[in-house]
């Protein structure tokens, strides 16, 4: 699905990581951990072509991400659902319209009202469908972001600290949704500090945990 | 064709992805309306100048004056010879020797009504009117110099050339004003579109994240600004046409200001102004939007 081959990246002339390689196979489940500033978000952004590698190659669905034009990047993002920690929405639209946004921009919004309602109920936001995003709590926003990420049934779901702003109960609920998606064959990559969540997930799913440290990726140790 | 259909009909869902911006919208409509109004007035003045100048030039081109020497001893013989030459010249439809009263009337503005013309040696003037094909001016001059010594043919070229030149300049100024108005509309729409795009950085970011292509994002802005500029221009053009219609009308032959307006096919121009304004807005917004989107990841 997504492959990083000896990828280097840095900001302002510095090097954040170098010669880093990673393969996300179809149906795999990966956690990405590391200290703040280690480059987790940058690594995720490289995976959905929001950044371009300074060196090395990023292949997204077999295509060289560095060679994709802007339209091709947009098309590849329709196959990748992204959940950000800060969950940005269009505040002038309702939650239902925000969740349906990937369908709207790809011209597939018509005739999907039933699916949208089902999805809203799946993430527990059926009652909030017509509310505006600012009216939602942190947990509700995270679930809405997850619903938006999966509405087009993407092949890959990338989540950046999806449980960063929610309590334990809500984080378990979100994790449950992601595990459910993985069981449906979706490839999952989650960046998180939440080691308890990783431990909880390993009981239900075969997940690989990677640690980003000093610009290199390591297989996480036995403590997980 | 689909792009044009989308632009006119729109997509209610796609239109809503960009939030409304009240002040920018009202300013765009207002400025577009004012510019369309000015364009209609400039067009009316330019086209009327062109029409009146053409009328005057045509009248001057069709008439000429022959002046015979003021010599009482030879006046009658020269008049007979001159009329004979003129009447046998192809391309001349009529010739007429001006009477003494008519010549006095011509001099009256300069010398007053009491000038004793009988006591003065006055050159005889002959009015020549050409037919549609016209006559050979150089050939006529040659014949006159041989058969009517001292006769001077004035074909009004000395009057016509500066008149046509002045009309050409006024027309050029008129079109320059219209081009400037178009450039001002383009600049204003570009600024407004850039402001709208800058105010919607987060919206654009979200749209790109969910897989929106640049063309889709740009279309939301382009359609909005095109419709605003077109709507404002329709209102401005209608007001401009009403103002032109309310101006005093005349046949345009006596005073330039007594005929400002549109005639016949010229009415196409004020009708085109809203379309031109909308086109300018379309391309200005499209250019600004794609430039901005290329800058934003």
Interface residues (C-beta under 8 A of the other chain):
Chain A: X50 X51 X70 X71 X74 X75 X77 X78 X82 X84 X88 X89 X90 X91 X92 X93 X97 X101 X102 X104 X105 X106 X109 X148 X152
Chain B: X13 X14 X16 X17 X19 X20 X202 X203 X205 X206 X207 X208 X209 X210 X211 X212 X213 X214 X215 X216 X293 X294 X297
